[in-house]
Amino acid sequence: MAPRSFWKGYLKLSLVTCQVAMTPATSENEKVRFHTLNRETGNRVISHYVDAVTGKPVDEDDEAKGYPRGEDDYLILEDDELDAVALESTRTIDIEMFVPRDSIEWIWYDTPHYLTPSDPVGEEAFSVIREAMAATGRVGISRLVMYRRERAVMLEPQGKGIIVWTLRYGDEVRDAEAYFGGIREEKPEPKLLSLIKTLIEERTRPWDPSLVGDPVQDRLLDLIAAKKKGRKRPAKAKAPETDTPSNVINIMDALKKSLAAEGKGAPKRR
């Protein structure tokens, strides 16, 4: 059963409108989570805000947001002032513009959501917008209030639905040139490149979600199951022993040894 939608509203392009529903495309609900307890009583520990100087608890009504303007000096902003500069919490995804799909680099993508028509009457309008974007290689750009913040979003056609990506803000993305600019531009030797390609082929396999499983999560579940039954805790997992990496002096020799080791292992995986 598909998860319940957390947002319902309208998708709008000029005069074309349809009712839609949105659901996060990812979830961490299955992750093991812990509460902080008092070891002596077994009761949960709760947190309180305290004044950093007096050490006294602060009532919820006295909590305020402050912008630092100097050491131990803050400018207090009231809730109504913050609300005044926020985008009105609209329930309409109004597509303001379109851009080529490949013009937005991956680093701008934040969180994906599934967008689907929520009313059979609007499925035709939804499908027309989706198929037109797919046919032209374009994605839609809009703005929306999500998670209590105004966000730019990108609408990307995907199969029978649309993916709504929240996009990172401009000041959140660092310029790659500041990090990659100092790397020298050198073309590798053709023989070295050929050997690396062969090594890549040897290690290529079909994509499967199990390849990105969380082994720590599995071991935590084993530990919890053992403690529930009063059994001895599972043995601590040991990392496979490997030689300490070092700078490669002769790349050709290292590649030949790598390929020889690959050939002695399991059959080639495709």
VOGU-3710 file (C-alpha; in Angstrom, 3 decimals, decimal comma):
1> maprsfwkgy> 0,000/0,000/0,000  1,351/3,425/-0,973  2,058/5,831/1,930  -0,488/8,549/2,595  0,259/11,880/0,933  1,540/14,654/3,189  0,577/17,495/0,825  -2,480/18,056/-1,382  -3,114/20,967/-3,695  -3,119/21,954/-7,350
11> lklslvtcqv> -0,723/21,778/-10,283  -1,149/24,811/-12,521  0,267/25,770/-15,910  -1,320/28,939/-17,255  -5,043/28,065/-17,399  -4,507/24,295/-17,098  -5,098/23,108/-13,516  -5,517/19,744/-11,801  -5,669/18,414/-8,265  -2,496/16,636/-7,119
21> amtpatsene> -1,031/14,898/-4,090  2,619/14,753/-3,024  4,480/12,149/-0,962  8,177/12,019/0,013  10,044/9,607/-2,249  12,391/8,530/0,544  11,816/7,485/4,140  13,838/6,831/7,294  10,946/5,282/9,224  12,620/1,867/9,192
31> kvrfhtlnre> 15,798/3,164/10,819  16,509/2,043/14,368  15,991/4,972/16,735  16,827/5,319/20,408  15,528/7,377/23,330  17,812/8,773/26,017  16,979/7,195/29,375  17,904/7,592/33,011  19,908/4,409/33,613  18,921/4,296/37,298
41> tgnrvishyv> 15,138/4,617/36,827  14,676/3,502/33,210  12,592/6,620/32,569  12,962/8,790/29,474  15,000/11,981/29,777  13,394/15,180/28,502  15,195/18,379/27,535  14,536/21,971/28,547  15,881/25,282/27,299  17,879/27,070/29,994
51> davtgkpvde> 19,344/30,572/30,100  23,035/30,299/29,210  23,982/32,881/31,871  21,544/32,369/34,756  21,075/28,648/34,249  17,342/29,007/34,894  14,706/27,258/32,703  13,098/29,453/30,022  9,312/29,392/29,606  8,079/28,623/26,090
61> ddeakgyprg> 6,390/32,056/25,908  9,752/33,723/26,574  11,613/31,906/23,789  12,531/34,156/20,853  14,645/33,945/17,691  17,788/36,041/17,668  20,254/37,066/14,950  23,865/37,507/16,203  25,255/40,990/15,524  28,205/40,811/17,875
71> eddyliledd> 29,652/38,801/20,734  26,805/38,025/23,146  24,685/40,587/21,302  21,563/39,520/19,421  18,823/41,184/17,411  15,456/39,695/18,415  12,992/38,964/15,606  9,340/38,424/16,489  7,221/35,687/14,924  4,939/38,157/13,132
81> eldavalest> 7,983/39,869/11,588  9,278/36,549/10,287  5,842/35,624/8,953  5,658/38,927/7,047  8,678/38,101/4,860  7,659/34,495/4,147  5,843/33,366/1,014  2,138/32,859/1,571  1,508/29,180/2,230  -0,234/28,468/-1,047
91> rtidiemfvp> -1,522/25,081/-2,090  -0,787/25,600/-5,762  2,310/24,541/-7,678  2,250/27,240/-10,341  4,907/26,381/-12,937  6,564/29,733/-13,580  9,143/28,655/-16,179  10,859/25,716/-17,858  14,559/24,975/-18,308  16,454/22,214/-20,176
101> rdsiewiwyd> 16,623/19,055/-18,068  20,406/18,776/-18,275  21,031/22,413/-17,304  20,506/21,786/-13,574  23,452/19,934/-12,063  22,920/17,150/-9,514  24,392/19,210/-6,688  21,316/21,459/-6,668  18,962/18,527/-6,000  17,815/18,285/-2,398
111> tphyltpsdp> 14,833/16,032/-1,563  12,641/14,075/-4,042  8,846/13,720/-3,791  6,295/11,796/-5,852  3,569/13,947/-7,407  0,403/12,208/-8,602  -3,082/13,282/-9,697  -5,499/13,044/-6,762  -8,693/13,283/-8,808  -9,560/11,146/-11,893
121> vgeeafsvir> -11,020/14,251/-13,531  -7,604/15,925/-13,513  -5,580/12,981/-14,835  -5,733/14,200/-18,424  -4,386/17,649/-17,545  -1,670/16,050/-15,380  -0,682/13,679/-18,198  -0,540/16,455/-20,790  1,822/18,548/-18,670  3,994/15,507/-17,880
131> eamaatgrvg> 4,231/14,260/-21,466  4,932/17,727/-22,860  7,872/18,148/-20,486  9,199/14,692/-21,407  8,856/15,353/-25,154  10,681/18,689/-24,990  13,383/17,616/-22,518  12,306/20,349/-20,119  11,643/20,476/-16,392  9,368/22,932/-14,618
141> isrlvmyrre> 10,492/25,440/-11,985  8,181/26,741/-9,283  8,177/27,930/-5,665  6,343/26,373/-2,761  6,173/26,479/1,027  7,336/23,074/2,274  8,564/22,074/5,709  7,797/25,625/6,890  10,211/27,186/4,409  9,825/28,730/0,990
151> ravmlepqgk> 11,592/26,533/-1,520  12,336/26,486/-5,205  11,218/23,180/-6,693  11,892/21,349/-9,944  9,222/19,185/-11,600  10,635/16,271/-13,595  8,521/13,772/-15,581  9,095/10,205/-14,426  7,133/7,317/-15,909  3,430/7,914/-15,249
161> giivwtlryg> 4,135/10,506/-12,552  6,209/13,586/-11,796  9,129/13,933/-9,381  9,164/17,174/-7,393  12,709/17,956/-6,277  13,264/20,650/-3,683  16,324/22,608/-4,813  19,126/23,865/-2,608  19,429/27,602/-2,039  22,111/29,487/-3,948
171> devrdaeayf> 24,227/30,146/-0,862  24,255/26,438/0,068  26,217/25,243/-2,963  29,988/25,703/-2,927  31,900/26,448/-6,104  33,648/23,265/-7,271  36,428/25,309/-8,897  37,718/26,275/-5,450  38,448/22,582/-4,834  39,143/21,119/-8,272
181> ggireekpep> 40,895/24,129/-9,800  44,325/23,146/-8,465  44,285/19,653/-9,995  46,646/19,440/-12,952  45,186/18,607/-16,343  47,064/15,520/-17,488  45,965/12,944/-20,040  46,630/9,381/-18,841  48,753/6,995/-20,848  46,582/4,927/-23,239
191> kllsliktli> 47,881/1,625/-21,763  47,021/2,704/-18,212  43,595/3,881/-19,317  42,948/0,558/-21,052  43,883/-1,424/-17,928  41,652/0,722/-15,713  38,746/0,214/-18,135  39,318/-3,548/-17,952  39,328/-3,403/-14,143  36,072/-1,450/-14,209
201> eertrpwdps> 34,509/-4,043/-16,515  35,607/-6,835/-14,169  33,807/-5,128/-11,279  30,658/-4,121/-13,143  27,363/-5,694/-12,094  23,667/-4,793/-12,524  22,320/-2,193/-10,123  20,391/-3,575/-7,170  19,163/-1,707/-4,045  20,867/-4,354/-1,892
211> lvgdpvqdrl> 24,203/-2,892/-2,982  23,527/0,103/-0,728  22,172/-1,833/2,260  22,985/-0,655/5,780  25,003/-3,383/7,585  25,061/-1,413/10,848  21,245/-1,317/10,822  21,154/-5,108/10,387  23,611/-5,638/13,265  21,593/-3,288/15,493
221> ldliaakkkg> 18,438/-5,321/14,826  20,342/-8,526/15,653  21,577/-6,970/18,903  18,059/-5,834/19,883  16,578/-9,247/19,067  19,273/-10,975/21,162  18,705/-8,703/24,163  14,925/-9,207/23,968  15,439/-12,951/24,267  18,114/-12,615/26,952
231> rkrpakakap> 20,773/-14,093/24,712  24,411/-13,123/24,658  25,065/-10,116/22,463  26,348/-10,913/18,941  30,089/-10,811/18,472  31,517/-7,477/17,415  31,835/-7,288/13,638  35,422/-7,235/12,440  36,552/-5,218/9,476  38,286/-7,279/6,792
241> etdtpsnvin> 42,046/-7,150/7,107  43,673/-5,200/4,310  47,109/-3,828/3,688  47,621/-0,213/4,637  47,252/1,898/1,460  50,327/3,715/0,267  51,222/5,981/-2,615  51,479/3,956/-5,820  54,968/4,199/-7,287  54,398/2,124/-10,426
251> imdalkksla> 50,793/2,382/-11,593  51,279/-0,169/-14,379  52,527/-2,849/-11,957  49,706/-2,085/-9,513  47,080/-2,426/-12,254  48,500/-5,685/-13,533  48,472/-7,112/-9,999  44,896/-5,903/-9,503  43,708/-7,565/-12,704  45,530/-10,779/-11,812
261> aegkgapkrr> 43,803/-10,787/-8,420  40,437/-10,177/-10,045  40,980/-13,127/-12,392  41,626/-15,482/-9,445  38,380/-14,471/-7,733  34,766/-14,960/-8,655  33,629/-15,061/-12,293  33,066/-11,795/-14,067  29,817/-10,166/-12,905  27,580/-8,421/-15,447
//
